[in-house]
Amino acid sequence: MSVKQLKVFAPASIANLGPGFDVFGIALDGLGDIIEAEQVDEPGVLIEVNGVGADSIPVKASENSAGAVFQHVLKEKGLHGGFRIRISKGVPPGKGLGSSGASAAAAAVAADRLLGLGLPARGLVELAAMGEAAVAGSAHADNVSASIFGGFIIVDERYDVIRMDPPSIGVAVASPDIQIENKTKVARSLLPEMIGMKDAVRSIGYASRMSAAVALGDTVLFGKSIGDAFVEPYRARIIPHFWEVKKAALDAGAYGCSIAGGGPSVFAVGEDVLSIGKAMAEAFGDIRADVLITKPSVRGATVI
């Protein structure tokens, strides 16, 4: 019997993790989006959004990461009907925690199950990445891969994913109360087209050690591998007090600290994440910063 409606949860994520620009991602525990999707006879994709930051989420399908996924499936499969979807936002948009990626991941899994597509892992990631492209301008797959599969992921430009169980370590995220219009596009526009050999070698070293740390289950090495010469020096310009926040995190005992995705949130990993998060928030000075205390999650997108 075919399924006409279902509900899917997909977790928040942090991409890049310092040295892994557009390659590394990790799912976060206790935070995510829920997509309720239903096949209907009326053509098109009707979207309703509620939850955190709902007022800032577009409901036009082509401009919504989940809506774009369903829109693509309708066109690709030549379907005459449509979908009605309700997005319950748990991931705050525009903070660097994979908000659009979580919605796109949940939508891809929902579409696959509703229509019985039987997409392989690579196909699910590619479909979700199309949703990201609708809002970010590029089909990057680091966030959506982590949201689909959970854990720590490495993804390439062909959407092939390597998934490993994530390190058992605390994560503190400080999200400053600042608004950056078209944040993802702005964050990408700051990056240089070329970097020097010394910086390239340094970042390759960080990325290699991080992969090894996850494979070995070495949480300290994982944290100390959060270093970056590709992205951090440039994106730090749009995050007030970033360097002070990073220093505060490290002084409070963090093993490593960097920008969460495209920012403006800053994340740190360590043992006493409550103290680390408090120090980060205080270092933002007169800018209020919300602190999230979480950990990596093994859970990916799940039908609930």
C-alpha positions, -999 to +999 in steps of 0.1 A: +000+000+000+015+034-010+021+060+016+004+094+011+018+113+040+046+111+065+067+130+090+105+132+090+130+147+115+165+158+104+191+172+128+210+204+128+246+203+118+279+221+117+298+221+085+335+227+077+345+221+113+375+244+107+396+227+079+369+208+060+353+236+038+324+220+019+338+185+029+333+179+066+300+180+085+288+167+119+252+162+131+241+178+164+221+162+191+187+176+203+181+202+176+164+197+142+136+204+117+105+183+111+089+180+077+053+168+074+046+160+038+014+149+020+007+141-016-022+160-030-041+162-062-035+199-067-004+207-087+026+225-071+041+227-036+022+244-009+043+253+021+035+262+057+062+271+082+062+274+120+087+273+148+120+291+153+125+320+129+095+310+108+088+346+098+121+347+079+116+315+059+102+319+024+071+299+015+076+301-022+088+266-033+117+278-055+131+299-026+126+273+001+152+245+006+125+219+013+101+232-013+128+232-040+134+195-033+098+186-038+095+209-068+125+192-085+109+157-079+076+168-094+094+180-125+118+152-128+092+125-124+066+143-145+040+141-117+006+158-122-002+162-085+016+181-058+027+182-022+015+200+009+043+204+034+045+218+069+080+227+082+084+229+119+117+248+125+138+238+154+171+250+138+174+288+139+179+302+104+210+322+094+231+311+124+255+286+107+238+255+121+226+240+089+190+253+090+183+251+053+202+218+052+181+202+078+149+211+060+163+199+026+175+167+041+142+159+057+124+168+024+147+145+004+140+116+027+103+123+027+101+126-011+120+093-014+097+074+009+064+089-003+072+081-039+091+049-034+121+062-053+146+040-036+174+065-040+209+054-030+228+074-005+244+095-032+211+102-048+196+114-015+225+137-009+223+151-045+186+157-042+189+175-008+218+196-022+195+209-049+174+223-020+205+240-006+212+256-040+178+272-040+187+293-010+225+294-009+233+297-046+255+266-046+247+229-042+271+223-013+264+190+005+283+191+038+253+201+060+227+179+042+249+149+043+253+152+081+216+158+085+207+127+064+231+102+078+241+116+112+276+113+127+307+128+111+307+129+073+332+135+045+315+143+012+330+151-022+319+170-053+302+138-067+281+135-035+298+104-024+297+102+014+320+086+040+302+084+074+319+076+107+306+076+142+313+111+157+336+118+186+321+117+221+327+153+230+308+183+242+300+211+219+293+247+229+278+270+203+275+308+208+252+325+184+254+363+184+223+384+179+233+399+146+216+396+112+235+393+080+212+395+049+219+367+024+244+353+049+254+322+031+261+340-001+279+368+017+300+343+036+310+326+004+318+359-014+344+367+012+366+338+003+397+342-019+400+323-052+435+314-044+456+308-012+493+304-006+511+271-005+520+275+032+483+280+042+472+251+020+497+227+036+487+239+070+450+233+064+456+199+047+474+189+079+445+200+101+420+181+079+441+149+078+445+149+116+408+155+121+399+125+099+424+104+118+410+116+152+375+106+143+387+072+131+407+067+163+381+081+186+406+106+199+385+136+212+415+157+222+431+153+188+398+161+171+395+194+190+431+204+184+425+197+147+400+225+145+423+249+127+419+267+094+437+289+070+412+287+041+380+303+055+383+315+091+406+345+085+382+359+059+348+351+074+359+364+108+354+398+094+316+396+096+316+382+131+321+410+157+347+400+184+354+367+168+391+365+178+382+375+214+355+348+215+379+322+202+406+331+227+380+331+255+369+296+245+405+283+244+413+300+277+383+283+293+396+249+283+383+243+248+404+219+227+394+238+196+372+266+183+361+280+150+332+294+129+301+272+126+295+268+089+291+303+073+286+318+108+279+340+127+278+313+153+311+302+169+315+266+181+340+251+205+346+215+217+359+203+251+349+188+284+335+217+305+313+231+278+291+250+302+321+271+312+333+273+277+299+285+264+297+311+292+331+325+283+323+327+247+290+346+253+308+371+276+335+377+250+309+390+226+307+420+248+277+442+243+263+418+216+239+393+232+248+357+223+226+326+229+245+296+240+236+260+229+252+231+247+250+200+227+271+171+214+276+152+181+247+129+172+247+095+155+211+101+145+203+113+110+171+119+091+144+097+106+107+090+098+088+096+130 
